[in-house]
Amino acid sequence: ESARRSRYRKAAHLKDLEDQVDKLKAENSCLLRRLAALNQKYNDATVDNRVLKADMETLRAK
């Protein structure tokens, strides 16, 4: 009986760990998508900043 309970607890713990792994994988995937989107926004803002600086220099030269 004790061994059976021990096996049951071990199996339940393993199931909990597997569920946690699945949850963390999903969270990681979501975070990677958010990171990619933020990197794209950063790159777009960098390009816009360069354009605005060039426009500013053009206007100053007039």
CNS distance restraints for C-alpha pairs under 8 A (distance, minus, plus):
assign (resid   1 and name CA) (resid   5 and name CA) 6.27 0.50 0.50
assign (resid   2 and name CA) (resid   6 and name CA) 6.13 0.50 0.50
assign (resid   3 and name CA) (resid   7 and name CA) 6.14 0.50 0.50
assign (resid   4 and name CA) (resid   8 and name CA) 6.14 0.50 0.50
assign (resid   5 and name CA) (resid   9 and name CA) 6.12 0.50 0.50
assign (resid   6 and name CA) (resid  10 and name CA) 6.10 0.50 0.50
assign (resid   7 and name CA) (resid  11 and name CA) 6.06 0.50 0.50
assign (resid   8 and name CA) (resid  12 and name CA) 6.08 0.50 0.50
assign (resid   9 and name CA) (resid  13 and name CA) 6.04 0.50 0.50
assign (resid  10 and name CA) (resid  14 and name CA) 6.13 0.50 0.50
assign (resid  11 and name CA) (resid  15 and name CA) 6.17 0.50 0.50
assign (resid  12 and name CA) (resid  16 and name CA) 6.23 0.50 0.50
assign (resid  13 and name CA) (resid  17 and name CA) 6.23 0.50 0.50
assign (resid  14 and name CA) (resid  18 and name CA) 6.16 0.50 0.50
assign (resid  15 and name CA) (resid  19 and name CA) 6.13 0.50 0.50
assign (resid  16 and name CA) (resid  20 and name CA) 6.15 0.50 0.50
assign (resid  17 and name CA) (resid  21 and name CA) 6.17 0.50 0.50
assign (resid  18 and name CA) (resid  22 and name CA) 6.29 0.50 0.50
assign (resid  19 and name CA) (resid  23 and name CA) 6.21 0.50 0.50
assign (resid  20 and name CA) (resid  24 and name CA) 6.08 0.50 0.50
assign (resid  21 and name CA) (resid  25 and name CA) 6.06 0.50 0.50
assign (resid  22 and name CA) (resid  26 and name CA) 6.27 0.50 0.50
assign (resid  23 and name CA) (resid  27 and name CA) 6.20 0.50 0.50
assign (resid  24 and name CA) (resid  28 and name CA) 5.94 0.50 0.50
assign (resid  25 and name CA) (resid  29 and name CA) 6.15 0.50 0.50
assign (resid  26 and name CA) (resid  30 and name CA) 6.28 0.50 0.50
assign (resid  27 and name CA) (resid  31 and name CA) 6.15 0.50 0.50
assign (resid  28 and name CA) (resid  32 and name CA) 6.11 0.50 0.50
assign (resid  29 and name CA) (resid  33 and name CA) 6.35 0.50 0.50
assign (resid  30 and name CA) (resid  34 and name CA) 6.30 0.50 0.50
assign (resid  31 and name CA) (resid  35 and name CA) 6.03 0.50 0.50
assign (resid  32 and name CA) (resid  36 and name CA) 6.16 0.50 0.50
assign (resid  33 and name CA) (resid  37 and name CA) 6.27 0.50 0.50
assign (resid  34 and name CA) (resid  38 and name CA) 6.13 0.50 0.50
assign (resid  35 and name CA) (resid  39 and name CA) 6.03 0.50 0.50
assign (resid  36 and name CA) (resid  40 and name CA) 6.23 0.50 0.50
assign (resid  37 and name CA) (resid  41 and name CA) 6.31 0.50 0.50
assign (resid  38 and name CA) (resid  42 and name CA) 6.10 0.50 0.50
assign (resid  39 and name CA) (resid  43 and name CA) 6.14 0.50 0.50
assign (resid  40 and name CA) (resid  44 and name CA) 6.11 0.50 0.50
assign (resid  41 and name CA) (resid  45 and name CA) 6.07 0.50 0.50
assign (resid  42 and name CA) (resid  46 and name CA) 6.14 0.50 0.50
assign (resid  43 and name CA) (resid  47 and name CA) 6.35 0.50 0.50
assign (resid  44 and name CA) (resid  48 and name CA) 6.20 0.50 0.50
assign (resid  45 and name CA) (resid  49 and name CA) 5.97 0.50 0.50
assign (resid  46 and name CA) (resid  50 and name CA) 6.30 0.50 0.50
assign (resid  47 and name CA) (resid  51 and name CA) 6.32 0.50 0.50
assign (resid  48 and name CA) (resid  52 and name CA) 6.14 0.50 0.50
assign (resid  49 and name CA) (resid  53 and name CA) 6.11 0.50 0.50
assign (resid  50 and name CA) (resid  54 and name CA) 6.18 0.50 0.50
assign (resid  51 and name CA) (resid  55 and name CA) 6.14 0.50 0.50
assign (resid  52 and name CA) (resid  56 and name CA) 6.05 0.50 0.50
assign (resid  53 and name CA) (resid  57 and name CA) 6.24 0.50 0.50
assign (resid  54 and name CA) (resid  58 and name CA) 6.20 0.50 0.50
assign (resid  55 and name CA) (resid  59 and name CA) 6.19 0.50 0.50
assign (resid  56 and name CA) (resid  60 and name CA) 6.16 0.50 0.50
assign (resid  57 and name CA) (resid  61 and name CA) 6.19 0.50 0.50
assign (resid  58 and name CA) (resid  62 and name CA) 6.72 0.50 0.50
